[in-house]
Amino acid sequence: MVSVQLISLLEPIRPQIERVEGLVDEKLAAVEEPLQTMLRRSVGGGKHLRPALIILIGQMFAVPLEPFHRLAAAVDMLHAATLIHDDLVDRSALRRGRETLHTIWPAGATVLAGDYLLGQATLLIAELEHPPVCKVFADVLCTMCAGEIRRMLSAQDAPERWQDYYRGIEAKTASLFAASAEMAAILAGAEASQRTALCCFARELGIAFQIVDDVLDLTGNEVLLGKPQGSDLRQGLLTLPILYYLESRANPNPVSTVLAGQRDEAQVRAAIEAVCASEAIEAALQEASNHVRCGQEALATLPDNESCRLLGSLAAYVVERER
Amino acid sequence: MVSVQLISLLEPIRPQIERVEGLVDEKLAAVEEPLQTMLRRSVGGGKHLRPALIILIGQMFAVPLEPFHRLAAAVDMLHAATLIHDDLVDRSALRRGRETLHTIWPAGATVLAGDYLLGQATLLIAELEHPPVCKVFADVLCTMCAGEIRRMLSAQDAPERWQDYYRGIEAKTASLFAASAEMAAILAGAEASQRTALCCFARELGIAFQIVDDVLDLTGNEVLLGKPQGSDLRQGLLTLPILYYLESRANPNPVSTVLAGQRDEAQVRAAIEAVCASEAIEAALQEASNHVRCGQEALATLPDNESCRLLGSLAAYVVERER
């Protein structure tokens, strides 16, 4: 039996989330060592938002949940695989308070461990025996990879940096939320209009989640973050609060100095404090709230039951979690 | 219209192979830059053995070939994706006479380009709308990754080095040949016994192909190889001719010296010459011939038509190609 840490909001679906983690655990238990140890470091944990989204959609349509467990496990594994590769690509040392795989194992083994997880995720999807679900799954993998490559290879001082930010969080986060909802809606036999509404809800939820994540990277507690404060800034990533800050300040300012390459600890700290003391944080959170509201409006067209209401609360939680 | 280089044996199925390459080309044409350029460097070329295997199985059962084109394109893309990651992992600078992707682009973009190709390959498989095929596809991806990780992380001086070699070529090459045949046999509606026979044939073909590749790495012309002679030896890889050589010689010898870390050019050349002048090359080729014969015997249970005979000739070619 797998015991998971859950936000209280998700307690009503604890057995379902535990079943998802149990499925992942079963798959990992069959993997030979040392690969199994590598994968166990990388899978699981987190806030279980994507599995919750999938399970709640299954419950909303009152269909048998077994395929939804499998789908959620596949999405968890796909997500973990992309994080393994992204952390390697970005040279991030910590994730959820733990050392990332590539800091412990050779880069090559890390690449292949991510590939293996992609294979296992694809196998779970294939076991659903539902080709349209498989298409959405493959498609979102392509979207996520293409988005990351675009981000890596695009010039940081491009004039379209706001647009780049939104395209980036769409590819990195919103696309997988939307695909999770779409696959669940297909499995649930939802009508086309309901599928669209669920995709729209999940996409807005994903955007809001990523914006709040980007805010927390600056305002959050390092212990809760599980990584150093200001990781994005240290990597030169332009997130929404940073963009709001830069828009309202003349150059040079503490943030532009860091982005220009001055990255000693005192300067990074000064930049973080400058953004946190500005109106940029509130502006970014307001924008996240707007996305949540749009998402909640999309839910209005769906079956009005407890699962649907829980989805709405989940969206609210995403923004409220640190306020 | 895509024009491909083919060995003369495959001329009868040129239109089919060109259709496969055309499908790959269509998929790539839709990819944004610079990713498209990256992928075009990596896909296509080679000897077209896997696509030929798939097409010939389709023809053998006289079924419509369109799904086989799609399957062959997917296998080509999967193969290219694994080569991108393997070349990065092994730090190989050349492949088929061209600089490998990671020598031109950042390692991170190279990882993600491989992931993207995996996604595109999965999408082609999903479009077949045939879940059993998708399962074999996902399964072989896992097998290949697990095999590579095992090879990377295993000690070179392990007592089981012969066994490690066979497990390695099974995971790296034979598994994808066998999976290609299995997927084609499923699509063709072959009976279980025919599926088994085709898998067996393809696995033996794959083993023979890899053994001959490992021999050519030592005996081949660098221009035809498209990479430096003795690449495996330079990387410290124990291939079959090297194992035969080491088995018959006392230590130290020119090869053991290189494997112990003495890798200047003169020593590598001396080691290559020593193996080439020994009986190890013939012993390895003889072993490849044995695998081809086993594979050809498996064909005896299949429909005796032109496609089946062409498969048999293809197997013979694999060993004869450089003799």
Chai-1 contact restraints between the chains, C-beta under 6 A:
chainA,res_idxA,chainB,res_idxB,connection_type,confidence,min_distance_angstrom,max_distance_angstrom,comment,restraint_id
A,L35,B,I149,contact,1.0,0.0,6.0,A-B,restraint_1
A,H85,B,V111,contact,1.0,0.0,6.0,A-B,restraint_2
A,V89,B,G108,contact,1.0,0.0,6.0,A-B,restraint_3
A,G108,B,V89,contact,1.0,0.0,6.0,A-B,restraint_4
A,G108,B,M152,contact,1.0,0.0,6.0,A-B,restraint_5
A,A109,B,I149,contact,1.0,0.0,6.0,A-B,restraint_6
A,A109,B,M152,contact,1.0,0.0,6.0,A-B,restraint_7
A,V111,B,H85,contact,1.0,0.0,6.0,A-B,restraint_8
A,V111,B,V111,contact,1.0,0.0,6.0,A-B,restraint_9
A,L112,B,C145,contact,1.0,0.0,6.0,A-B,restraint_10
A,L112,B,E148,contact,1.0,0.0,6.0,A-B,restraint_11
A,L112,B,I149,contact,1.0,0.0,6.0,A-B,restraint_12
A,D115,B,C145,contact,1.0,0.0,6.0,A-B,restraint_13
A,Y116,B,C142,contact,1.0,0.0,6.0,A-B,restraint_14
A,Y116,B,C145,contact,1.0,0.0,6.0,A-B,restraint_15
A,G119,B,A138,contact,1.0,0.0,6.0,A-B,restraint_16
A,G119,B,L141,contact,1.0,0.0,6.0,A-B,restraint_17
A,G119,B,C142,contact,1.0,0.0,6.0,A-B,restraint_18
A,T122,B,T122,contact,1.0,0.0,6.0,A-B,restraint_19
A,T122,B,A138,contact,1.0,0.0,6.0,A-B,restraint_20
A,L123,B,A138,contact,1.0,0.0,6.0,A-B,restraint_21
A,A126,B,P131,contact,1.0,0.0,6.0,A-B,restraint_22
A,A126,B,C134,contact,1.0,0.0,6.0,A-B,restraint_23
A,A126,B,K135,contact,1.0,0.0,6.0,A-B,restraint_24
A,A126,B,A138,contact,1.0,0.0,6.0,A-B,restraint_25
A,E129,B,P131,contact,1.0,0.0,6.0,A-B,restraint_26
A,P131,B,A126,contact,1.0,0.0,6.0,A-B,restraint_27
A,P131,B,E129,contact,1.0,0.0,6.0,A-B,restraint_28
A,C134,B,A126,contact,1.0,0.0,6.0,A-B,restraint_29
A,C134,B,C134,contact,1.0,0.0,6.0,A-B,restraint_30
A,K135,B,A126,contact,1.0,0.0,6.0,A-B,restraint_31
A,A138,B,G119,contact,1.0,0.0,6.0,A-B,restraint_32
A,A138,B,T122,contact,1.0,0.0,6.0,A-B,restraint_33
A,A138,B,L123,contact,1.0,0.0,6.0,A-B,restraint_34
A,A138,B,A126,contact,1.0,0.0,6.0,A-B,restraint_35
A,L141,B,G119,contact,1.0,0.0,6.0,A-B,restraint_36
A,C142,B,Y116,contact,1.0,0.0,6.0,A-B,restraint_37
A,C142,B,G119,contact,1.0,0.0,6.0,A-B,restraint_38
A,C142,B,Q120,contact,1.0,0.0,6.0,A-B,restraint_39
A,C145,B,L112,contact,1.0,0.0,6.0,A-B,restraint_40
A,C145,B,D115,contact,1.0,0.0,6.0,A-B,restraint_41
A,C145,B,Y116,contact,1.0,0.0,6.0,A-B,restraint_42
A,E148,B,L112,contact,1.0,0.0,6.0,A-B,restraint_43
A,I149,B,L35,contact,1.0,0.0,6.0,A-B,restraint_44
A,I149,B,A109,contact,1.0,0.0,6.0,A-B,restraint_45
A,I149,B,L112,contact,1.0,0.0,6.0,A-B,restraint_46
A,M152,B,G108,contact,1.0,0.0,6.0,A-B,restraint_47
A,M152,B,A109,contact,1.0,0.0,6.0,A-B,restraint_48
